[in-house]
């Protein structure tokens, strides 16, 4: 049992955790940013937000519909606005779209107000997770696997700039992945602090 798990298992109420900065989940589509982020938020007892969901609510359209009607550039501009707004709120776990961290503006804002956590998954795992879904507008191509590989090669250099890298070696449960992230962040007192009650 890790120190983090032991602390969570401590029912005496003598310890609690304080999240000081928003944890921003970054990485490729299919890496598990939303699922792991939601699980991590529950583990830390903090709110979970998803930038794509926030964009969809504001536009009253799905991400694929926004891409189809207004194009990727329009979507990326809205994405930056939403991420900046969410970073101004109380610390939480924030899941972002796969392309969000490619923007230098977004990277700077995340670095200033939060901590970027890269869920690093290999191409085979990503493909297994996304190949049966039609909700990925960038993969609506003649050869979606080749498109995913090209995106992966182009994006990994930006993802590698994240503050924290957590490998996604399968098989692993959502709870175990959330625990991996927590175990890294608890070593960062500027992000996650254990306090005596």
BELHU-V472650 format. One record per pair of residues at least 12 apart in sequence whose ideal C-beta (glycine too) atoms are under 7 Angstrom apart, sorted by the first residue. I is the first residue (numbers start at 1). J is the second residue. D is the distance in whole Angstrom. If there is no record, write none. Layout:
[[I	J	D] [I	J	D]]
//
This chain:
[[2	179	7] [2	183	5] [3	186	7] [4	179	7] [4	182	5] [4	183	5] [4	186	5] [5	179	7] [7	194	6] [13	197	6] [14	196	6] [14	197	5] [15	194	6] [15	196	7] [15	197	6] [16	195	6] [16	197	6] [17	44	6] [17	192	6] [17	193	7] [17	194	6] [18	193	5] [18	195	6] [19	44	6] [19	46	5] [19	91	4] [19	192	6] [20	91	6] [20	190	6] [20	191	6] [20	193	6] [21	91	6] [21	113	7] [21	114	5] [21	115	5] [21	190	7] [21	191	5] [22	87	6] [22	91	5] [22	92	5] [22	94	5] [22	113	6] [22	114	4] [23	40	7] [23	93	5] [23	94	7] [23	114	7] [23	115	6] [23	117	6] [23	185	7] [24	94	5] [24	96	6] [24	110	5] [24	114	5] [24	115	7] [24	116	5] [24	117	7] [25	37	4] [25	93	7] [25	94	7] [25	95	5] [25	96	7] [25	117	6] [25	119	6] [26	96	6] [26	100	7] [26	101	4] [26	116	5] [26	117	7] [26	118	5] [26	159	6] [26	162	6] [27	98	7] [27	118	5] [27	119	4] [27	120	7] [27	121	7] [27	159	6] [28	98	5] [28	121	6] [28	126	5] [28	152	6] [28	155	6] [29	98	4] [29	130	6] [29	136	6] [30	121	7] [30	126	4] [30	129	4] [30	130	4] [31	119	4] [31	121	5] [31	126	7] [31	168	6] [32	119	6] [32	168	6] [32	177	6] [33	95	4] [33	96	7] [33	119	6] [34	50	6] [34	95	4] [35	174	5] [36	119	6] [36	174	6] [36	177	5] [36	178	6] [36	181	7] [37	93	5] [37	95	4] [39	174	4] [39	175	6] [39	178	4] [40	93	5] [40	178	4] [40	181	5] [40	182	6] [41	92	7] [41	93	4] [43	178	5] [43	182	6] [44	182	7] [46	91	7] [46	92	5] [46	93	6] [47	92	4] [48	92	7] [48	93	5] [49	86	6] [49	92	6] [49	94	5] [50	95	5] [51	79	6] [51	82	5] [51	83	5] [51	86	7] [51	94	7] [51	95	7] [51	96	5] [51	97	6] [51	100	6] [52	97	5] [54	82	5] [54	86	7] [55	78	5] [55	79	6] [55	82	5] [63	75	7] [63	137	7] [64	135	6] [64	137	5] [67	137	4] [76	99	7] [76	103	7] [79	97	6] [79	100	6] [80	103	6] [80	105	6] [80	106	6] [83	96	6] [83	100	6] [83	106	6] [83	109	7] [84	109	5] [87	109	6] [87	110	7] [87	113	4] [87	114	6] [101	116	7] [101	158	6] [101	159	6] [102	155	6] [102	158	5] [107	161	6] [115	163	5] [115	164	6] [115	191	5] [116	162	4] [116	163	5] [116	164	7] [117	162	6] [117	164	5] [117	166	6] [117	181	6] [118	159	5] [118	162	4] [118	164	7] [118	165	5] [118	166	7] [119	166	6] [119	168	5] [120	165	5] [120	166	7] [120	167	5] [120	168	6] [121	168	4] [123	148	7] [123	149	6] [123	152	5] [125	168	6] [125	170	6] [126	148	6] [126	152	7] [127	145	6] [127	148	6] [130	148	7] [138	151	7] [164	184	5] [164	185	7] [166	180	5] [166	181	5] [166	184	6]]
//
